[in-house]
Amino acid sequence: MPRKPRLVPANYVYHIISRGNNKQDVFMDDQDHFRYLYLLKKYKDQYKFLIYHYVLMNNHVHIMGMPLQEGLLSKLMRRVNCSYALYFRKKYGGIGHFWQDRFKSLIILTEKYHLKCASYIELNPVKSGLVKNPHHYKWSSYNVYAYGVNSGIVDIDPLYKIFGENLDDRRIGYVDFINYMMQNPQENIQDNTIQKLQEKIFSKLRLLVPPSLYC
């Protein structure tokens, strides 16, 4: 029987996961990573899809983003994943299914879950033991928010503004937030989590800036 169309309403944020079939690696070298990101950029623009966070792991992909029109998420992922599978098979050979079933898409309805999901995605390389700090993993969106790296793919997360009033403060705040979640991976984000981090950041700044500047 043909698969039923997946109901994916527009203008909601989704956590999208694609895994290699039988947990096989889907990225073998830098060229493979660049190819997937090229396809992601190409089709996100074509299908009007905003990408807020992502990470490319050895055998799976996490993307967090929002379709601006209904039905575009499925079209985007089908084009990206099919195009990449053809590229991979042409380069390395092999037969059979490349991806494990269809991609998963989990709707994100609260700001707390939004932030938790963003940190989960960008801390995947740390959790998997590939790096000790997400800064050292170049195939994720982390450095866009932490250091202002221009990826050409990421649309700035609308919740980024809660980390500070200006860009420098937001970068500092985001690094502190990810570090906090790295040290407390099982902790749920409470209403005052960001406020506490902001107070901590402000205290650090007061130690660096002469008191006269606050007058």
Backbone as CSV, one residue per row, in Angstrom:
resi,resn,N_x,N_y,N_z,CA_x,CA_y,CA_z,C_x,C_y,C_z
1,MET,0.836,-1.197,0.000,0.000,0.000,0.000,0.874,1.251,0.000
2,PRO,0.477,2.286,-0.728,1.255,3.532,-0.702,1.158,4.185,0.662
3,ARG,2.219,4.881,1.037,2.213,5.555,2.328,1.259,6.735,2.311
4,LYS,0.607,6.943,3.443,-0.274,8.095,3.561,0.560,9.363,3.682
5,PRO,0.103,10.459,3.093,0.831,11.723,3.234,0.972,12.103,4.707
6,ARG,2.118,12.620,5.053,2.358,13.020,6.439,1.784,14.410,6.680
7,LEU,1.006,14.544,7.762,0.418,15.839,8.100,1.459,16.682,8.820
8,VAL,1.915,17.740,8.168,2.936,18.624,8.733,2.469,20.065,8.555
9,PRO,1.764,20.618,9.538,1.293,22.001,9.420,2.461,22.978,9.283
10,ALA,2.224,24.054,8.558,3.252,25.080,8.376,3.352,25.979,9.599
11,ASN,4.463,26.712,9.667,4.694,27.728,10.700,4.782,27.154,12.110
12,TYR,5.184,25.904,12.209,5.561,25.294,13.476,7.009,24.835,13.349
13,VAL,7.702,24.772,14.477,9.083,24.301,14.476,9.087,22.783,14.663
14,TYR,9.975,22.112,13.931,10.071,20.654,13.989,11.510,20.217,14.245
15,HIS,11.629,19.104,14.965,12.910,18.409,15.112,12.878,17.240,14.130
16,ILE,13.778,17.268,13.157,13.789,16.294,12.066,15.015,15.400,12.207
17,ILE,14.816,14.098,12.050,15.902,13.132,12.205,15.915,12.183,11.015
18,SER,17.068,12.044,10.379,17.265,11.057,9.312,18.438,10.170,9.694
19,ARG,18.240,8.843,9.631,19.281,7.900,10.029,19.657,6.991,8.867
20,GLY,20.921,6.612,8.823,21.368,5.650,7.832,20.748,4.291,8.088
21,ASN,20.456,3.557,7.025,19.849,2.236,7.165,20.773,1.297,7.941
22,ASN,20.192,0.572,8.900,20.959,-0.341,9.753,22.104,0.368,10.477
23,LYS,21.896,1.657,10.761,22.879,2.475,11.476,24.197,2.627,10.715
24,GLN,24.154,2.453,9.393,25.377,2.606,8.599,25.777,4.075,8.520
25,ASP,27.078,4.322,8.390,27.566,5.691,8.240,27.080,6.276,6.921
26,VAL,26.696,7.530,6.966,26.243,8.217,5.754,27.207,9.327,5.340
27,PHE,28.204,9.597,6.177,29.246,10.579,5.853,30.608,9.923,6.062
28,MET,31.415,9.905,5.023,32.728,9.262,5.093,33.877,10.266,5.132
29,ASP,33.668,11.438,4.555,34.737,12.433,4.528,34.131,13.834,4.462
30,ASP,34.988,14.843,4.467,34.511,16.229,4.456,33.673,16.533,3.219
31,GLN,34.070,15.970,2.086,33.324,16.220,0.856,31.867,15.787,1.000
32,ASP,31.634,14.684,1.705,30.263,14.204,1.914,29.464,15.189,2.759
33,HIS,30.074,15.686,3.814,29.400,16.681,4.655,29.047,17.930,3.843
34,PHE,30.024,18.401,3.084,29.781,19.598,2.265,28.668,19.362,1.247
35,ARG,28.627,18.164,0.689,27.591,17.855,-0.296,26.203,17.898,0.335
36,TYR,26.074,17.314,1.519,24.764,17.320,2.182,24.340,18.749,2.523
37,LEU,25.273,19.541,3.020,24.952,20.927,3.358,24.604,21.736,2.108
38,TYR,25.287,21.451,1.012,24.959,22.116,-0.259,23.521,21.805,-0.666
39,LEU,23.135,20.541,-0.569,21.771,20.142,-0.924,20.753,20.750,0.032
40,LEU,21.103,20.797,1.304,20.210,21.382,2.302,19.976,22.859,2.009
41,LYS,21.043,23.566,1.688,20.939,24.983,1.343,20.109,25.178,0.076
42,LYS,20.382,24.374,-0.932,19.681,24.487,-2.216,18.174,24.315,-2.053
43,TYR,17.777,23.275,-1.345,16.350,22.961,-1.274,15.619,23.725,-0.177
44,LYS,16.325,24.164,0.858,15.658,24.999,1.868,15.224,26.323,1.254
45,ASP,16.042,26.852,0.375,15.685,28.092,-0.317,14.533,27.860,-1.294
46,GLN,14.582,26.739,-1.985,13.548,26.437,-2.975,12.189,26.202,-2.324
47,TYR,12.206,25.521,-1.176,10.943,25.147,-0.533,10.589,26.022,0.665
48,LYS,11.252,27.148,0.788,10.910,28.136,1.820,10.846,27.493,3.210
49,PHE,11.994,26.987,3.616,12.114,26.313,4.907,13.200,27.003,5.720
50,LEU,12.902,27.353,6.960,13.873,27.996,7.841,14.590,26.936,8.664
51,ILE,15.913,26.982,8.670,16.706,26.051,9.469,17.347,26.817,10.618
52,TYR,16.995,26.437,11.839,17.513,27.110,13.030,18.738,26.402,13.612
53,HIS,18.705,25.080,13.627,19.815,24.308,14.207,19.992,23.019,13.405
54,TYR,21.222,22.521,13.369,21.456,21.238,12.699,22.750,20.623,13.213
55,VAL,22.883,19.324,12.992,24.155,18.645,13.200,24.191,17.448,12.255
56,LEU,25.339,17.244,11.631,25.566,16.071,10.792,26.470,15.122,11.562
57,MET,25.925,13.996,12.004,26.698,12.977,12.699,27.151,11.926,11.681
58,ASN,27.938,10.947,12.134,28.454,9.958,11.193,27.347,9.182,10.485
59,ASN,26.311,8.798,11.250,25.277,7.946,10.657,23.867,8.517,10.741
60,HIS,23.754,9.770,11.117,22.425,10.387,11.144,22.522,11.906,11.127
61,VAL,21.376,12.527,10.921,21.282,13.982,10.794,20.159,14.486,11.690
62,HIS,20.421,15.584,12.395,19.379,16.296,13.142,19.214,17.687,12.528
63,ILE,17.979,18.076,12.306,17.668,19.418,11.813,16.506,19.964,12.628
64,MET,16.592,21.221,12.984,15.490,21.886,13.679,15.112,23.113,12.861
65,GLY,13.868,23.141,12.399,13.478,24.246,11.542,11.982,24.355,11.364
66,MET,11.582,25.281,10.489,10.160,25.588,10.324,9.789,25.746,8.851
67,PRO,8.821,24.955,8.367,8.305,25.155,7.012,7.346,26.337,6.980
68,LEU,7.441,27.144,5.940,6.587,28.325,5.836,5.300,28.048,5.068
69,GLN,5.225,26.867,4.458,3.997,26.450,3.783,3.763,24.971,4.064
70,GLU,2.501,24.574,4.151,2.166,23.183,4.444,2.666,22.265,3.334
71,GLY,3.216,21.126,3.732,3.697,20.136,2.778,5.138,20.309,2.344
72,LEU,5.756,21.434,2.702,7.110,21.704,2.224,8.173,20.900,2.959
73,LEU,7.911,20.539,4.209,8.900,19.772,4.966,9.167,18.428,4.291
74,SER,8.111,17.721,3.935,8.276,16.421,3.281,8.985,16.560,1.940
75,LYS,8.626,17.588,1.175,9.272,17.810,-0.120,10.759,18.102,0.056
76,LEU,11.074,18.951,1.030,12.471,19.296,1.297,13.293,18.060,1.621
77,MET,12.837,17.282,2.600,13.620,16.137,3.054,13.700,15.055,1.984
78,ARG,12.651,14.890,1.215,12.687,13.897,0.139,13.732,14.276,-0.909
79,ARG,13.757,15.545,-1.304,14.721,15.986,-2.316,16.149,15.919,-1.782
80,VAL,16.353,16.393,-0.555,17.701,16.384,0.024,18.206,14.954,0.188
81,ASN,17.409,14.107,0.833,17.869,12.754,1.139,18.002,11.876,-0.103
82,CYS,17.091,12.006,-1.050,17.201,11.224,-2.290,18.412,11.665,-3.107
83,SER,18.605,12.972,-3.207,19.752,13.493,-3.962,21.066,13.066,-3.323
84,TYR,21.111,13.103,-1.991,22.345,12.716,-1.312,22.601,11.217,-1.456
85,ALA,21.555,10.404,-1.366,21.715,8.952,-1.513,22.274,8.607,-2.893
86,LEU,21.785,9.278,-3.935,22.299,9.048,-5.286,23.772,9.429,-5.385
87,TYR,24.130,10.572,-4.786,25.532,11.010,-4.759,26.402,9.970,-4.061
88,PHE,25.949,9.494,-2.898,26.728,8.559,-2.089,26.926,7.238,-2.827
89,ARG,25.862,6.701,-3.419,25.955,5.422,-4.129,26.869,5.529,-5.354
90,LYS,26.813,6.663,-6.022,27.680,6.868,-7.185,29.144,6.921,-6.759
91,LYS,29.396,7.494,-5.608,30.772,7.653,-5.124,31.329,6.368,-4.519
92,TYR,30.498,5.670,-3.714,31.000,4.531,-2.944,30.434,3.181,-3.386
93,GLY,29.385,3.184,-4.212,28.750,1.933,-4.582,27.768,1.474,-3.512
94,GLY,27.300,0.243,-3.647,26.348,-0.303,-2.686,24.948,-0.371,-3.268
95,ILE,24.116,-1.220,-2.657,22.734,-1.385,-3.094,21.819,-1.396,-1.881
96,GLY,20.520,-1.352,-2.131,19.552,-1.405,-1.045,19.218,-0.026,-0.509
97,HIS,18.386,-0.026,0.513,17.959,1.231,1.120,19.151,1.953,1.736
98,PHE,19.206,3.245,1.517,20.287,4.060,2.083,19.875,4.646,3.428
99,TRP,18.673,5.217,3.488,18.153,5.793,4.722,17.229,4.799,5.429
100,GLN,17.170,4.899,6.731,16.296,4.042,7.535,14.874,4.596,7.500
101,ASP,14.001,3.965,6.746,12.611,4.407,6.626,12.550,5.873,6.179
102,ARG,11.443,6.505,6.498,11.323,7.938,6.244,11.926,8.705,7.421
103,PHE,12.207,9.957,7.201,12.698,10.799,8.291,11.624,10.928,9.373
104,LYS,12.061,11.208,10.588,11.130,11.500,11.683,10.980,13.012,11.806
105,SER,9.797,13.457,12.160,9.588,14.889,12.406,8.736,15.050,13.655
106,LEU,9.298,15.705,14.652,8.641,15.897,15.943,8.323,17.376,16.115
107,ILE,7.059,17.690,16.314,6.659,19.085,16.434,7.083,19.641,17.789
108,ILE,7.502,20.896,17.803,7.959,21.577,19.022,6.956,22.670,19.353
109,LEU,6.317,22.560,20.511,5.203,23.448,20.832,5.481,24.425,21.969
110,THR,6.576,24.231,22.711,6.865,25.129,23.832,8.284,25.675,23.719
111,GLU,8.515,26.833,24.320,9.854,27.429,24.300,10.851,26.568,25.072
112,LYS,10.389,25.949,26.167,11.286,25.101,26.956,11.789,23.929,26.114
113,TYR,10.877,23.270,25.425,11.264,22.137,24.574,12.116,22.617,23.400
114,HIS,11.808,23.784,22.888,12.576,24.395,21.795,14.050,24.526,22.204
115,LEU,14.291,25.096,23.372,15.660,25.295,23.848,16.337,23.968,24.174
116,LYS,15.583,23.061,24.784,16.126,21.745,25.115,16.545,21.013,23.846
117,CYS,15.712,21.096,22.828,15.994,20.420,21.565,17.211,21.032,20.870
118,ALA,17.307,22.358,20.887,18.453,23.034,20.274,19.760,22.588,20.924
119,SER,19.769,22.533,22.252,20.984,22.117,22.958,21.278,20.640,22.709
120,TYR,20.237,19.818,22.660,20.423,18.386,22.392,21.089,18.169,21.033
121,ILE,20.621,18.899,20.035,21.169,18.760,18.685,22.642,19.152,18.656
122,GLU,22.971,20.296,19.218,24.344,20.797,19.110,25.309,20.121,20.075
123,LEU,24.771,19.393,21.061,25.627,18.635,21.972,25.760,17.172,21.560
124,ASN,25.144,16.788,20.467,25.247,15.408,19.990,26.688,14.946,19.797
125,PRO,27.571,15.764,19.193,28.957,15.325,19.018,29.685,15.112,20.344
126,VAL,29.329,15.891,21.361,29.926,15.726,22.689,29.412,14.442,23.328
127,LYS,28.114,14.250,23.275,27.501,13.049,23.847,28.052,11.784,23.203
128,SER,28.355,11.857,21.909,28.854,10.689,21.180,30.358,10.489,21.341
129,GLY,31.029,11.412,22.030,32.458,11.281,22.277,33.351,11.714,21.130
130,LEU,32.785,12.420,20.155,33.591,12.877,19.021,34.458,14.073,19.384
131,VAL,33.951,14.929,20.263,34.681,16.110,20.734,34.328,16.332,22.203
132,LYS,35.144,17.127,22.878,34.845,17.470,24.267,34.059,18.763,24.380
133,ASN,34.145,19.584,23.331,33.432,20.854,23.308,32.776,21.018,21.940
134,PRO,31.511,21.444,21.891,30.828,21.568,20.593,31.506,22.546,19.641
135,HIS,32.314,23.454,20.187,33.041,24.412,19.351,33.970,23.706,18.364
136,HIS,34.469,22.537,18.749,35.447,21.828,17.932,34.807,20.954,16.851
137,TYR,33.483,20.916,16.801,32.807,20.114,15.776,32.267,21.052,14.709
138,LYS,32.767,20.924,13.497,32.447,21.913,12.465,31.185,21.620,11.677
139,TRP,30.551,20.471,11.929,29.367,20.117,11.143,28.087,20.335,11.926
140,SER,28.002,21.452,12.605,26.779,21.802,13.337,26.584,23.309,13.306
141,SER,25.460,23.736,13.824,25.118,25.163,13.850,25.658,25.876,15.085
142,TYR,26.319,25.159,15.980,26.731,25.747,17.258,27.554,27.021,17.083
143,ASN,28.545,26.999,16.213,29.445,28.149,16.077,28.776,29.370,15.465
144,VAL,27.634,29.168,14.825,26.859,30.310,14.330,26.392,31.159,15.503
145,TYR,25.874,30.506,16.529,25.319,31.213,17.685,26.383,31.586,18.712
146,ALA,27.387,30.744,18.863,28.406,30.990,19.885,29.473,31.978,19.438
147,TYR,29.790,31.998,18.129,30.907,32.811,17.659,30.608,33.616,16.399
148,GLY,29.374,33.588,15.933,29.003,34.408,14.788,29.510,33.918,13.452
149,VAL,29.846,32.632,13.351,30.304,32.067,12.080,29.144,32.069,11.083
150,ASN,29.418,32.505,9.872,28.388,32.549,8.831,28.377,31.231,8.074
151,SER,27.344,30.429,8.296,27.264,29.117,7.659,26.609,29.173,6.289
152,GLY,25.822,30.217,6.040,25.072,30.291,4.800,23.839,29.420,4.792
153,ILE,23.603,28.697,5.867,22.474,27.767,5.949,21.503,28.149,7.057
154,VAL,22.051,28.606,8.173,21.236,28.825,9.369,20.455,30.134,9.294
155,ASP,19.172,30.047,9.616,18.328,31.214,9.866,18.297,31.397,11.379
156,ILE,18.656,32.571,11.851,18.823,32.763,13.291,17.534,32.444,14.048
157,ASP,17.688,31.604,15.042,16.578,31.173,15.891,15.934,32.392,16.554
158,PRO,14.614,32.553,16.469,13.965,33.716,17.093,14.136,33.767,18.603
159,LEU,14.423,32.628,19.244,14.643,32.631,20.692,16.059,33.059,21.068
160,TYR,16.919,33.259,20.067,18.298,33.687,20.342,18.318,35.002,21.102
161,LYS,17.320,35.842,20.885,17.298,37.172,21.505,17.160,37.118,23.017
162,ILE,16.699,35.993,23.568,16.526,35.931,25.025,17.864,35.856,25.754
163,PHE,18.944,35.599,25.016,20.245,35.456,25.663,20.970,36.778,25.872
164,GLY,20.412,37.868,25.410,21.046,39.161,25.630,20.439,40.247,24.772
165,GLU,20.725,41.490,25.131,20.151,42.627,24.412,20.901,42.946,23.125
166,ASN,22.160,42.543,23.040,22.926,42.783,21.810,23.635,41.498,21.402
167,LEU,24.253,41.524,20.236,24.834,40.320,19.660,25.934,39.726,20.524
168,ASP,26.810,40.580,21.074,27.897,40.075,21.908,27.358,39.370,23.147
169,ASP,26.361,39.981,23.790,25.768,39.366,24.977,25.091,38.046,24.637
170,ARG,24.458,37.999,23.473,23.772,36.765,23.073,24.759,35.630,22.852
171,ARG,25.899,35.952,22.263,26.912,34.916,22.048,27.441,34.383,23.379
172,ILE,27.731,35.296,24.289,28.197,34.884,25.617,27.120,34.059,26.312
173,GLY,25.898,34.545,26.247,24.790,33.852,26.896,24.543,32.479,26.310
174,TYR,24.687,32.362,25.004,24.450,31.071,24.363,25.519,30.058,24.755
175,VAL,26.768,30.494,24.797,27.851,29.608,25.229,27.595,29.131,26.650
176,ASP,27.205,30.042,27.534,26.911,29.665,28.915,25.745,28.685,28.983
177,PHE,24.728,28.923,28.175,23.562,28.037,28.156,23.949,26.626,27.714
178,ILE,24.704,26.519,26.623,25.107,25.203,26.128,26.030,24.513,27.128
179,ASN,26.939,25.268,27.736,27.809,24.683,28.759,26.994,24.160,29.936
180,TYR,25.981,24.926,30.317,25.100,24.507,31.416,24.387,23.206,31.057
181,MET,23.853,23.129,29.846,23.141,21.924,29.423,24.100,20.750,29.234
182,MET,25.345,21.034,28.894,26.344,19.979,28.749,26.652,19.349,30.109
183,GLN,26.668,20.182,31.140,26.948,19.696,32.485,25.712,19.118,33.169
184,ASN,24.532,19.481,32.670,23.271,19.019,33.271,22.347,18.481,32.174
185,PRO,22.762,17.409,31.484,22.018,16.953,30.300,20.609,16.463,30.589
186,GLN,20.356,15.993,31.799,19.033,15.450,32.122,18.097,16.492,32.716
187,GLU,18.600,17.689,32.926,17.788,18.706,33.594,16.829,19.376,32.622
188,ASN,15.597,19.521,33.049,14.614,20.241,32.254,14.846,21.736,32.388
189,ILE,14.523,22.471,31.359,14.681,23.918,31.379,13.509,24.534,32.129
190,GLN,13.799,25.234,33.200,12.762,25.867,34.002,12.571,27.314,33.550
191,ASP,11.509,27.923,34.045,11.192,29.293,33.643,12.325,30.264,33.959
192,ASN,13.073,29.986,35.036,14.101,30.932,35.463,15.514,30.521,35.030
193,THR,15.638,29.480,34.215,16.969,29.016,33.810,17.738,30.098,33.068
194,ILE,17.114,30.695,32.053,17.778,31.722,31.253,18.048,32.959,32.093
195,GLN,17.104,33.317,32.971,17.298,34.485,33.831,18.528,34.293,34.712
196,LYS,18.685,33.100,35.276,19.841,32.822,36.120,21.138,32.933,35.318
197,LEU,21.120,32.422,34.097,22.307,32.506,33.255,22.633,33.952,32.909
198,GLN,21.595,34.746,32.621,21.812,36.153,32.299,22.422,36.893,33.490
199,GLU,21.941,36.586,34.698,22.493,37.211,35.901,23.952,36.810,36.094
200,LYS,24.243,35.544,35.801,25.614,35.048,35.914,26.528,35.774,34.928
201,ILE,26.046,35.946,33.692,26.822,36.644,32.663,27.063,38.089,33.067
202,PHE,26.014,38.762,33.563,26.127,40.157,33.959,27.146,40.317,35.087
203,SER,27.164,39.360,36.014,28.134,39.407,37.110,29.556,39.307,36.574
204,LYS,29.748,38.453,35.556,31.073,38.325,34.941,31.497,39.634,34.290
205,LEU,30.560,40.272,33.598,30.869,41.518,32.908,31.235,42.621,33.890
206,ARG,30.604,42.644,35.040,30.894,43.679,36.042,32.326,43.561,36.546
207,LEU,32.869,42.341,36.525,34.247,42.153,36.960,35.238,42.662,35.911
208,LEU,34.771,42.748,34.654,35.654,43.150,33.563,35.554,44.624,33.211
209,VAL,34.402,45.243,33.529,34.149,46.623,33.131,34.232,47.541,34.346
210,PRO,34.922,48.672,34.252,35.011,49.606,35.378,33.625,50.027,35.861
211,PRO,33.416,50.093,37.207,32.114,50.465,37.760,31.588,51.786,37.229
212,SER,32.478,52.722,36.864,32.040,54.036,36.403,31.192,53.949,35.142
213,LEU,31.379,52.885,34.361,30.635,52.748,33.117,29.181,52.380,33.354
214,TYR,28.842,51.968,34.573,27.461,51.611,34.881,26.684,52.803,35.415
215,CYS,27.365,53.926,35.644,26.706,55.100,36.225,25.927,55.868,35.164
